[in-house]
Amino acid sequence: MMKYTVKRLFELLPLLFLISVAAFAMVRILPVDPATAYLDSVNIPVTDEAVAQIKEEMGLDKSIPVQYCIWLSNAAKLDFGISYQSKRLVTQEIASGLKYTLILAGFALLWVVLFSVPLGIISAVRPKGVTNEMIRILTFLLASIPEFWLGFLMVQFFSLKLGLFPVSGASGIRHIILPSLTLAMSNVASYTKLLRNSLLENFSQKYVLYARARGLTRNEVLFRHVLPNSLNPIITSLGLSLGGMLSGAVVVENVFAWPGLGQLIVKAVAGRDYPVIQGYVLIIAVIFIVCNFFADLLCSLLNPRIRLEA
């Protein structure tokens, strides 16, 4: 297991390097000069002298390789500079929003598991019944509805009409129900179909016939053998989905006024707050990679063949 873990860590290093280069180069290829954007944000007249002074203070007068090394060294210490808009450390800005985004993504992932696993099992156990057709229609609808539209529908029905949940905010457990459900629904559809297909594939394997020949009931075969073997693609995809939820929560957070990274990055893009944008891109990419890494480790624990084939 240790050998597999070390190998996966070394495989991540080139990817982390490419991500850091992309995050660094993103600001340098934009049409607006970072020094000019900073002067605009603090309402200082843009003159040649002022631009030259800011470039010197920000290290933009140095060569690109030197700038990258300085930026990477600071980023490794989680120092992304000062936000142009709030005048706070970018790390503080991201940390305050990341907490709420992680809570939102965690609850959404919980909804995904609670809904998709039972629906996938029922659909696979009864592949030709009316229940399966109803589940297929439901998953098709959930996968087809855009998140922002589903969010507005939930606000209209559950908040404004029924008054069951608050429209916005993040001060209690009731505030997170609608945003997390909205973020989860499209993933529920995907994972229900993925689990169903994986279960049906494993049901057709010879070991199922041998298990039934030994006298095991259908439920024993399902929960002791078929379901564990069918979870590998689910776990791998969940690792990717968690990172995707963190980056894809932008729309949902703005619909429900959830104070996470979604609102932060929208304000940063609108205000040309480049340090925040760089920090956001790098942090989300690293979280995405870490989630995928731990999903791979969990899959290797459930299926030792993965470690042997690697």
N, C-alpha and C positions, 0 to 999 in steps of 0.2 A: 504493500500500500504506500509506503514511504517513497519508494522508487517512482511509482506512478505520479504521486503528488509533486515531487521535485521536477519530474519531466514536464508536467503541465505548467508549473510555475515558469520554467525556462521558456516554454513555448509562448507565454504571455508577454515576455519582455519586448520582442520586436513590435508587437501590437501596441503596447503602452508607449513605445518610442514614437510610432507613427501618429498616435493620437496626440501626443504632446506637440509634435511638429505641426499638425493640423490646427490645434488650438492656438499656437503661437503665430502661425502664418495667417490665420483668419483675419486678424486686425491689420496686418501689414498689407493685405491685398484689397482692403476696402477703399473706396474712392475718397473717403474723408480722412484727413490726417488726424491721428489720435491727439496730437498736441492742440490742433485747432478745435477738435471736439471738446477737449477739456476746457479750453478758454471760453467756448460758447456756454458750457454748463455752469461756469462760475461768473458769467456776465462780465468778462474782461475783454476789452477791445482787442481784436485780432490784428496784431501788427507783426512785422518781421522780427523785431526785437523780442516781443513777448513769446512768439512761437519758438525762437531760438533758445530762449531761457527755459521754457517748459521742456523742450526736447533734451536739453542738457540735464535738467532735473530728473526726467524720466528715463534717461539713458538712451534716448532714441538717436543721439548723434554718433553712437558707436556702430561698428559693423554688425551686420545681421547675425553672424555666428556668435559674436560676443554677447549681443542682446539675448539670443536664445539660451546661451549658457547661464546668464544671470537670471533670466526668467525661470528656467527649469530649476535652478538652485533654490529660488524663492518658492516656486510651486511645490517642491519637495518638502518644504517647511510649512506648507499651507499658507503662504504669504502671496496673495494675488494683488496686493496694492490697496488703494483707497477707492471707494465708489465715488464716481463723479457727482451723483445725485444726492446721496445721503451723507457723504463725507465720513462714513463709517468704514471699518475694515471690510473688505469683500468677504473674508472668511466669516465674519459675524453675520453679514447679510445672508449668506448661503446657509449657515448653520441654523439661523432662525426660521428660514423657509423650509429647509430640508427636514426638520423635525415633523412639521405638519404633512409634508409630502410623503414621508415614510409611513406615517400613521394612516394616511389615505390609501396608499398602495398596499399596506398590510391588511387593512380591512377588505379591500377589493379582492386581494388574493384569497382571503378567507371565504368570501362569497363564492368565488370561482370554484373552490374545492367543495364547499357545501352543496352547491347546485349541480356542478358538472359530473361529479363522481356518481351520485345516485341516478341522475338522468342517463348517463352513459351506460351504467350497469343494466338498468331497466330496458333501455333500447337494445342492448346486445342480447339479453336473455330472451326478449320477445321481439325478434327482428321482423316478424311478419304480422304483428298484431296492430290493432287500432292505436294502442298506446305509443308504439314506435312512430306511427305516422304523425301523431299529435306532437311528439317530441321533435320530429324532423321539421315540422312547420314552425314550431316555437323557435328552434335554433336558427332557422332561416330568417325569421323576422328579427331576432336579436342581432344577427350578423349584418342585417341590411340597414338598420336604423343608425344614423350618425349619432355620435355621442352627444353633441351639442343639442340636437333635436330631442333625444331621449331625456336629456337633463331638463330642458324646458317643459317637456310633457310631465315629468315627475314633479317639478315645482308647481305647475298649474294644477295638477290633480291632488297630490298628497299634501302640498303646503297651502295653496290658496283656496282650494275648494273644500278639502276635508280638514285642513288645519292640524294634521297629525305631526308634521315635522316643520322646523323653522326653514325659512327661505335661504338664509345665509348665515355665516358666522362659524366659529369653531370653539365655542365655550362649553360644550357638553357632548355626551354620547349621541344625543338625538341629532346633532348637527352633521354627524359624519355618515348617517345611514344613507341618505339620498345620493351624496357625491360618490360614495364607495360603490353603491349599487350601479350607478350610471357608468362608472369606470369599469365595472366587472362584467357587465352584461354581454358585450361583444366577445370577451374571452370565454365566458360560459358557453356560448355557442360553439366556439372553436374547440374547446377541450371536451365537450360532450361528444362531438363527432370524432375527435381523435381517440378518446378512450373507447368509444363504441367499436371503431375499426380495429383497434389494438386487441380488444377482447375477442372479437370475432375471429381474428387471425390466430390467436392463441387457442381458441376453442377447437380449431381445425387441426391442431398438432397431435401427434401420436401419443404424447404423454397423457393427454386427457383421456384417451381410450384406455390406456393402461390403468390409470387411476380409477376409472369407473369399473374396470374389470376386477380391481382389488376390493370392490365393494363400497367405495366412497360415494356419498350422495352428490347430487349436482351442486348443491350449495357448498359442500366441503371442497369439491374440486375448484369451484369458482373462487372462494375466499382464501384457500390455502395454496393454490397453485397458479390458476389463471390470472387472477387480479394482480398478485405481486409481479408476475412476469410482464404484465401489460402496463405497469407504471413507469417503466424506464423512459419511454418517449414523453410521457406526461411530465415527469420531474425535470427532464432536460428543457422542455418547452416552458415550464413554470419559471425556471431560472432566467430564461430570456424574457419572459413576460413581465417579471418583476422590474427588470431594468426598463422595459418598454413602458410600463405603467408610470414609472417615475418621470420619464421624458414625455409621455403622452398625456399626463395629467394636466397639461397647460390649459386645454379647452375646458375640462371639467372644473378646475379650480377657478377659472374666470367666470363660469356660469353661476357657480354657487358662492362666489366671493370667498373662497377658501384661501387662507393666508400662507400658501406654500410657495414652492419654487416657480410654479406656473405664473403667478402674478408677478413675481420678482423678475423673471426673464422678459415678460411682455413689457414691463416698465423700462427695463434696461435697454431693450431693442429700440423702443420708442424714443428714449432719451440718449441714445448712443453712448451708453455706459459700458465701454469696452472692457474694463477690468472685470466687471460682473459677468459679462457674456463669456469671456475666456474662462473664468473660474467655473461657471455653470457647465460649459461644454466639457471641461476636463473632469469635473467631479462626477457628472452623470455618466460619462464614458467609463470611468474607473469603476463606478458602482455596477454598471452593466456587465463589465468583465468579471468582477468579483462574484456576482450572482451566478453567472455562467460557470465559473470555476467551481463553486461549491455544489452546483447542480451536477457537474461531472463527477465530483467526488462521491456524492450521494448515490449516483447511478452505479459507480464502480463498487460501492459497498453492497448494493442490492444485487448486482450481477457481476461476479468475479471474472467472468469471461472478458469483460471490458479491460480489466487490468492486464490479463494475460495476452490479449491481442495488441495492446498498446506498445 
